[in-house]
Amino acid sequence: MFVLFSLASDLSIGIHLYKIKMIGFVILNYCTFHDTVTCIESIRANTADHQIVVVDNQSPDDSYESLRKTYRDDERIIIIQAPSNGGFARGNNIGIRKCVELGIEHIIVTNSDVVFLDDAAQVLVKCLTEHNAVMAGPQILDENRAKDWMPIIKRKGYLQYLGWRRSQSALLDTNYDGADCEVQLVSGCCFAINASRFIEMGAFDENTFLYHEEEILSVQAERCNYPILFCPSAVVQHFHGKSTGRYHLRIDIEDLKSALYYWIAYQEITWFQAILIKLVKLTKISAKLLAGRIRHDGFGSIGRAYREIWSYSYRAIKNMYIHRS
């Protein structure tokens, strides 16, 4: 009996150490085969103990099959195809669940258009564990390796979101390169999570398709008193927009729908405040369309998009959130 208990105890300790040592990666792919490969290769080159889970969000091209063929002989890379394209949140939750099934506790969720520099992954997970945080975000560089995005120390208020009050959202300034520090919000393009805590606080809210996931996660972490860390010594490079295909009307509409969901469900704004968001943001979208700054699929698609926003009602969003809870 003692021998069995001792063996079980040793196995438990071994598994625990394995969880800490192994780093899981979740990469969402949608028609970005070459970028996903570049991201994977940067992980393989710089992270010894890793397990990569690529979730293909029903790409209409051949990227899913191409990824499977490219990495069919590497057991550390799993390629999954989502049953449907449920968006950023749902796709990442699929990947996170797979990592958890494999016994991995520390997971880095990353866009396919991100490249990991040097030992960024290890440094990021070390920051996560040392500070007992639920999330930790790295320093992000742009295509030219200039500092690109600084984390948020205070989320935007309602008037700031509408553009009616000046926003002060950057961490200190873009020259900050000090010690790890607690923030309210890190970029959704790349961050590490403690899987147990992340799931406990609600994981990704699948009622959003694209954008505003960071704000929702920030509120969830705050409600659970879980810290979010910024780790400037972990550095990644982000090639903006390749994973979303920016500058199309569909992207702006999904952004607005997610914003409405966030403000109504998580900030509990009034019906009138929600109407104001629709009016202000649709006016800005219209201005961009007139200026030719965003693409569309014909005037019929513009009409359908506007009707979609007005039919996305206050009550429907409230019910979506209640059913999720």
Order of alpha helices (4+ residues) and beta strands (2+ residues): alpha-beta-alpha-beta-alpha-beta-alpha-beta-beta-alpha-beta-beta-alpha-beta-beta-alpha-alpha-beta-alpha-alpha-alpha-alpha
